Amino acid sequence: MDNTLLLAHGKTLSDTNYWLKCMMTRSGGRLDWSSSHQCEFTVDMFGVMGLMRRREPSPLPGPKTRPIQRCPIFLQGVKVLAVTTHKFLGVILDQELCWRTHLHYALQKGTKWVSQYCQLSKLLKGVSPKFMRWFYISVAMPKMLYAADLFLIPGSSVGKGMRGFTDKLAKIQRQAALHATRALKTAPMDTVDACADLFPFHLLIEKLIYHPASRLAMLPQTHPLEKHVAWAATRYVKSHRAPIHEVMHA
């Protein structure tokens, strides 16, 4: 019963909360389904998230504005709290549809992995460079760059994208390459990447974004995303860009 998501859209957060509650409590809704299948929901583990970037004046000292206050939902006498972030299918979603929290999470995973990785690369009795390289490619990169096409916005003529976080993630690859090749800490990065047979990190990001873009471009017309992909590929909107706009534009 994990990874269950209900989505409602409306003009106000009160409308969306009302429709979410109806989805759960109406005849034939989720609660009726759980009873008929002898599989009860744990309501006290639920969370409701209002996806909106609209802000309001803050009464507290500090920032002048704050996100609009979200209201909880009551189901079966249980208060379902409004949450600001939620981890869904390995990706941390933010109530303002930003990826800053997940970027820090990916950076934390990469840093933790490299700190353990360096213990295997001892000069005399460590693992050979060939296996250290494959260990980084097969374990660290999938962990750190999972769903990279969602949160790593590429640079373009409109903006610089996520260049700052890309540079921070590139430092993790540098540490892994230095441990694999046993090179000096002052060695230039392009030389270390060439000796370790690794992509430069900015080219690795482009490759990771190119793969989902090519898959999206080859969707059949019967696929529910095909119309959205075709629309996003023909125009680059000025505001409220979704990841699909950034991917197809890149």
Secondary structure, DSSP 8 states (H G I E B T S, - for coil): --S-------SSHHHHHHHHHHHHHSTTSHHHHHHHTT----GGG--B------EEE-SSSSSSEEE-----EEETTEEE-B-SEEEETTEEEETTS--HHHHHHHHHHHHHHHHHHGGG--TTTS--HHHHHHHIIIIIHHHHTTTHHHH-----SS--TTHHHHHHHHHHHHHHHHHHHT--TTS-HHHHHHHHT---HHHHHHHHHHHHHHHHHT--TTSTTHHHHHHHHH---SSS--HHHHHHH-
